[in-house]
Amino acid sequence: MSGITLVNQVKASKFLSGVLQPVANAFVNAAGYRKLGLRYDDVLREETDIIREAVNRLPDNEGYERVYRMKVAFQYSLSHTIATKDATLKPEDDIRYLTPIIDEVAAEFAEKEDFNNIKSYSK
Amino acid sequence: MLSISSARKTLNLVPTVLKAGYATAVSKTGNGVKVAAIDESSPTASVSLVINAGARFEPQGKAGIAHFVKNFGFKNNGKRSAFRIARETELVGGVLSANLGRENVTFTAECLKEDVPYFVEVFGDLVAQTKFAEHEFHGVAHEVAAEVSYAEASPEITVIEAAHNAAFRTGLGNSVYAAPYAEISTSDLKKFAADNFVANKIALVATGISEAELKNLANSAFSHVAAGSEAKAEGAKYYGGDVRVAQNTEAGHVAVAFQGAAAGTPEFYTAQVLRSLLGGDRFVKWSTAGVSPLSAAAGKIGHGAQISAFNFGYSDAGLFGIYAQADHKNIAEAAKTAVASLKAASKSVSADEFKRALAQAKFETAARYETRAASTEILAAQAIQGHKVSASESLAAFDKVSAADVSKFAAKLLSSKPTTVVLGRTSELPYGDALF
């Protein structure tokens, strides 16, 4: 995704990750999507061209699983409950299955944008 | 279209052109990519990537995979996206195309001379790094389906494909169009590419650039391609048989084919002369009657009847035959006349007829060396097989053919089991054995 990110620097530094990891965990807990059985990539805003295209490119089974998780989450929401502790998504299951595809699509869109604004010059 | 007189003039010009620069030596890069070029003095150039993995090399149960491979040319690869290739090609004024034959898959770029290095690099990436991505596959599958339905709607293509299938069954009998039931996935394609996109099965063929220069470019662009081994086709075996295709068409179509000769053999040149002798081609636009037996027969039947001879030559086999097309009332007569002409040729060929046929066959062959698409095709077939035949050498081969050879060849054709394909309202179409 776009924007400035220091994630690699933080991960590389033992000190920084030691300080920030608990903060990150607290943030995810507060966000609460795992308690509805969802993954982080399920709650990304879908109404953009890039993500819509990325979702289209998901392999069939991953697409079905994504829809299934969303249906389950809707059901929790309708019935005003959250997942039991067992059914809550475990941190190790919170896989970024869509992010690599989003990066790929974003790069393609950027390339397209560049070519559409190309200025030709003679050699 | 050419009249006979202008054809003669061109023929007289051929030898001097040949001396000027039609040497076609086949050399190889370090890892085995064959390189051949015709350096003609034109401002444009063409480069073709020829992969010896055409329809005949499709693995069992994966019929149609070569068609998908063809349509996957110039898609996303490790270095460039399909979009980038398309745009960059447009920016340099190039034209890309892909073509599938029974022997080879060919990707071609036509461009200005100075842009050849770019396209050679693109070809190197196509071979080594095409991603065969799932989301691109959906688009490719649509294109394949569209081409298949085009082929199904064309009686000529259907008949020729059916004739090959009946004649050779597997291998050369495989259709260059994917079957409607083809079940191909991206992992099949990746495996096919890993098996076949190897240096020893690849030839790089160009016009408008010197062979040394092309070899240099190929050396760097194809350095990452695995050497692999040369393609081993199971030897083509001729079977023959009858195929009847029911279709609601205006005209009836009949093809009668026999075991022909492999391209480049002395017999193939004889077959070319016989093809010209039987004729059926129109040399004068809108003319209704020609001098050859088949066009005379078609002219006599009228109502748009067309009869012509065909001669397909492959690396180790050939298919020679006659194709007749006429309304259903007359098709049986047209096909019978065509077979009768072949029978007559098998008995004797007059000196005059032979002279005309030889001249036409020579002209056709020499002329093929002079158009870019055809000369690339010739060069590709030769490069893949590693032997070289210049235009002058193939013209010389024609001089060894005699009238007796032609009638002997016609007799040999008739002794093989015929392959008969009829297409149209089958109840009104003749049966193969009724034509002889």
Interface residues (C-beta under 8 A of the other chain):
Chain A: N56 R57 P59 E108 E111 K112 F115 I118 S120
Chain B: S81 F83 R84 R87 L91 A133 E134 H135
